[in-house]
Amino acid sequence: MNIKSYILLVNREKNFLTTACQSLLDTGYPILTATTMSNALDLLSNNTVVLIICGSELTDASRHQFLRVLKSSP
């Protein structure tokens, strides 16, 4: 069984996400993107993510708030 795993890019700047996502896709990495903490958490609950790259501020939370939620979630 081959489970696809992803890199999750989380940033409030959509232009950054587009550019970074395309660069990683061009090198063969599977990517998921989110601009909000709620969207990122939804993606994490439904996909296998091996790396999270997060900007300092999201649309609905700070990076520190996002990390606290991740740390307290199973």
C-alpha positions, 0 to 999 in steps of 0.5 A, a space after each residue: 500500500 502506497 500512501 501519498 504524503 505531502 508538504 503543507 505550506 501555510 501562509 496568509 500571502 496567496 502570492 507566496 503560496 503560489 510561487 513556493 508551491 509551483 517551485 516545489 511541484 516542479 521538483 516533484 514534491 506533493 504540496 498542500 496549501 492553506 492561508 488559515 489555521 482552520 483550513 490547515 487543521 482540516 488538511 492535516 486531519 484528512 492527509 498524511 503530512 510529513 513537513 509543515 512550513 508555516 509563515 509567521 502570521 496566518 489569516 486567522 491566527 499567529 504561527 505560535 497559536 497554530 503550533 499550540 493547537 498542533 501540540 495539544 491535538 492528537 
